[in-house]
Amino acid sequence: MSSVDDALARAEELLARLNERREELERLAQADDVDGEAAVDVIAELAELARQIEAELTSARTMADAPG
């Protein structure tokens, strides 16, 4: 597996985690007694996962565009 494939695989794994956390946020939002602190924590996790996904995709793009 190439470095590009590795970066894309990591991005896919992170995307799966992001979707899991998004589903958790939806569950929190639908709860009768919304836990605002928990929701903020999940949103922070979503933002961090999105940054990590962007970094992996940028890395994959850079490696794919590199000569050689």
N, CA, C and O of each residue as an XYZ file, in Angstrom:
272
protein
N       0.856     -1.186      0.000
C       0.000      0.000      0.000
C       0.898      1.245      0.000
O       1.861      1.319      0.764
N       0.584      2.205     -0.846
C       1.394      3.407     -0.951
C       1.076      4.392      0.158
O       0.085      4.247      0.874
N       1.925      5.389      0.287
C       1.700      6.435      1.288
C       0.394      7.164      1.034
O      -0.308      7.538      1.974
N       0.067      7.366     -0.239
C      -1.199      8.020     -0.592
C      -2.361      7.171     -0.102
O      -3.307      7.681      0.498
N      -2.281      5.866     -0.365
C      -3.340      4.956      0.085
C      -3.449      4.945      1.606
O      -4.548      4.904      2.158
N      -2.304      4.984      2.275
C      -2.303      5.018      3.745
C      -3.017      6.271      4.255
O      -3.836      6.196      5.171
N      -2.703      7.408      3.663
C      -3.326      8.666      4.087
C      -4.833      8.633      3.823
O      -5.622      9.092      4.649
N      -5.225      8.096      2.682
C      -6.653      7.998      2.367
C      -7.365      7.025      3.315
O      -8.503      7.266      3.717
N      -6.695      5.938      3.666
C      -7.283      4.981      4.610
C      -7.468      5.630      5.978
O      -8.497      5.436      6.625
N      -6.467      6.405      6.420
C      -6.600      7.113      7.702
C      -7.740      8.119      7.641
O      -8.493      8.263      8.604
N      -7.874      8.816      6.512
C      -8.966      9.783      6.356
C     -10.315      9.071      6.423
O     -11.256      9.592      7.022
N     -10.423      7.894      5.819
C     -11.679      7.132      5.869
C     -11.999      6.690      7.293
O     -13.154      6.744      7.715
N     -10.986      6.256      8.031
C     -11.189      5.860      9.423
C     -11.661      7.054     10.258
O     -12.574      6.938     11.076
N     -11.025      8.185     10.034
C     -11.411      9.400     10.762
C     -12.828      9.819     10.392
O     -13.588     10.269     11.250
N     -13.185      9.673      9.124
C     -14.533     10.018      8.683
C     -15.575      9.129      9.361
O     -16.651      9.597      9.735
N     -15.253      7.855      9.516
C     -16.163      6.947     10.221
C     -16.341      7.393     11.663
O     -17.456      7.393     12.184
N     -15.241      7.775     12.313
C     -15.326      8.278     13.694
C     -16.131      9.568     13.753
O     -16.925      9.771     14.672
N     -15.923     10.445     12.764
C     -16.676     11.697     12.721
C     -18.168     11.411     12.613
O     -18.974     12.047     13.292
N     -18.535     10.467     11.769
C     -19.955     10.130     11.614
C     -20.541      9.558     12.901
O     -21.687      9.847     13.245
N     -19.758      8.746     13.612
C     -20.216      8.214     14.898
C     -20.475      9.344     15.897
O     -21.486      9.345     16.600
N     -19.559     10.293     15.949
C     -19.706     11.414     16.885
C     -20.874     12.313     16.464
O     -21.577     12.856     17.317
N     -21.082     12.472     15.149
C     -22.215     13.265     14.662
C     -23.528     12.624     15.094
O     -24.460     13.310     15.512
N     -23.588     11.299     14.987
C     -24.783     10.585     15.432
C     -25.000     10.781     16.928
O     -26.137     10.925     17.379
N     -23.916     10.786     17.698
C     -24.021     11.029     19.136
C     -24.564     12.434     19.396
O     -25.396     12.624     20.283
N     -24.103     13.407     18.635
C     -24.605     14.773     18.788
C     -26.095     14.833     18.471
O     -26.848     15.521     19.161
N     -26.525     14.122     17.438
C     -27.952     14.083     17.108
C     -28.762     13.464     18.238
O     -29.857     13.930     18.555
N     -28.212     12.395     18.852
C     -28.905     11.781     19.996
C     -29.012     12.760     21.158
O     -30.055     12.863     21.803
N     -27.928     13.471     21.415
C     -27.950     14.465     22.487
C     -28.982     15.551     22.206
O     -29.696     15.987     23.110
N     -29.059     15.984     20.960
C     -29.986     17.055     20.589
C     -31.438     16.618     20.718
O     -32.313     17.444     20.973
N     -31.701     15.325     20.543
C     -33.066     14.825     20.609
C     -33.497     14.455     22.018
O     -34.669     14.157     22.252
N     -32.567     14.471     22.952
C     -32.883     14.095     24.330
C     -33.808     15.130     24.960
O     -33.752     16.315     24.629
N     -34.655     14.666     25.870
C     -35.570     15.568     26.569
C     -34.803     16.578     27.420
O     -35.167     17.752     27.487
N     -33.748     16.109     28.064
C     -32.925     16.974     28.922
C     -31.558     17.116     28.263
O     -30.652     16.328     28.537
N     -31.403     18.107     27.401
C     -30.178     18.281     26.622
C     -29.020     18.639     27.552
O     -29.104     19.575     28.347
N     -27.946     17.876     27.433
C     -26.724     18.128     28.196
C     -25.834     19.031     27.344
O     -25.104     18.562     26.470
N     -25.908     20.334     27.615
C     -25.173     21.309     26.817
C     -23.680     21.098     26.851
O     -23.008     21.260     25.832
N     -23.146     20.741     28.005
C     -21.700     20.539     28.126
C     -21.248     19.349     27.283
O     -20.218     19.411     26.611
N     -22.020     18.271     27.322
C     -21.691     17.100     26.505
C     -21.767     17.452     25.025
O     -20.926     17.014     24.240
N     -22.765     18.236     24.640
C     -22.910     18.637     23.237
C     -21.713     19.467     22.787
O     -21.203     19.276     21.683
N     -21.269     20.376     23.629
C     -20.101     21.199     23.291
C     -18.863     20.324     23.147
O     -18.046     20.545     22.253
N     -18.719     19.327     24.026
C     -17.580     18.415     23.928
C     -17.606     17.643     22.611
O     -16.570     17.473     21.968
N     -18.785     17.176     22.211
C     -18.901     16.427     20.953
C     -18.601     17.343     19.771
O     -17.939     16.930     18.819
N     -19.080     18.573     19.824
C     -18.800     19.524     18.738
C     -17.296     19.776     18.631
O     -16.758     19.862     17.527
N     -16.623     19.892     19.763
C     -15.166     20.086     19.751
C     -14.480     18.868     19.132
O     -13.529     19.013     18.364
N     -14.963     17.664     19.467
C     -14.405     16.450     18.878
C     -14.636     16.429     17.369
O     -13.747     16.050     16.607
N     -15.824     16.834     16.940
C     -16.124     16.887     15.507
C     -15.170     17.835     14.782
O     -14.676     17.523     13.699
N     -14.919     18.986     15.386
C     -14.014     19.960     14.771
C     -12.605     19.389     14.659
O     -11.948     19.555     13.631
N     -12.140     18.720     15.707
C     -10.802     18.130     15.678
C     -10.715     17.021     14.644
O      -9.732     16.937     13.908
N     -11.723     16.176     14.581
C     -11.724     15.117     13.567
C     -11.734     15.704     12.162
O     -11.051     15.192     11.275
N     -12.496     16.765     11.948
C     -12.530     17.411     10.630
C     -11.154     17.961     10.267
O     -10.731     17.855      9.115
N     -10.452     18.545     11.235
C      -9.092     19.045     10.980
C      -8.153     17.896     10.606
O      -7.337     18.019      9.692
N      -8.279     16.785     11.322
C      -7.425     15.634     11.033
C      -7.718     15.062      9.645
O      -6.796     14.689      8.920
N      -8.990     14.993      9.277
C      -9.362     14.514      7.945
C      -8.778     15.430      6.878
O      -8.209     14.962      5.892
N      -8.922     16.722      7.078
C      -8.370     17.681      6.115
C      -6.854     17.502      5.979
O      -6.320     17.564      4.871
N      -6.171     17.283      7.088
C      -4.719     17.098      7.048
C      -4.349     15.841      6.273
O      -3.406     15.860      5.481
N      -5.075     14.754      6.489
C      -4.787     13.513      5.767
C      -5.051     13.672      4.276
O      -4.271     13.193      3.453
N      -6.143     14.342      3.924
C      -6.445     14.547      2.505
C      -5.423     15.466      1.847
O      -5.025     15.245      0.703
N      -5.003     16.489      2.568
C      -3.969     17.388      2.040
C      -2.671     16.620      1.833
O      -1.991     16.800      0.823
N      -2.332     15.767      2.789
C      -1.126     14.948      2.674
C      -1.218     14.019      1.469
O      -0.268     13.902      0.695
N      -2.355     13.366      1.315
C      -2.535     12.463      0.175
C      -2.427     13.221     -1.148
O      -1.796     12.744     -2.092
N      -3.033     14.380     -1.211
C      -2.987     15.187     -2.445
C      -1.554     15.604     -2.743
O      -1.115     15.538     -3.891
N      -0.821     16.033     -1.721
C       0.569     16.458     -1.906
C       1.429     15.301     -2.401
O       2.243     15.465     -3.310
N       1.242     14.122     -1.792
C       2.022     12.957     -2.224
C       1.648     12.535     -3.633
O       2.518     12.147     -4.412
N       0.367     12.605     -3.973
C      -0.084     12.204     -5.302
C       0.448     13.145     -6.375
O       0.733     12.727     -7.498
N       0.578     14.417     -6.019
C       1.042     15.407     -6.979
C       2.568     15.470     -7.071
O       3.105     16.114     -7.972
N       3.268     14.811     -6.153
C       4.734     14.866     -6.138
C       5.288     14.102     -7.326
O       4.782     13.039     -7.686
N       6.332     14.650     -7.933
C       6.945     13.937     -9.057
C       7.630     12.662     -8.590
O       8.134     12.583     -7.469
N       7.640     11.679     -9.458
C       8.381     10.471     -9.161
C       7.502      9.351     -8.890
O       7.973      8.247     -8.619
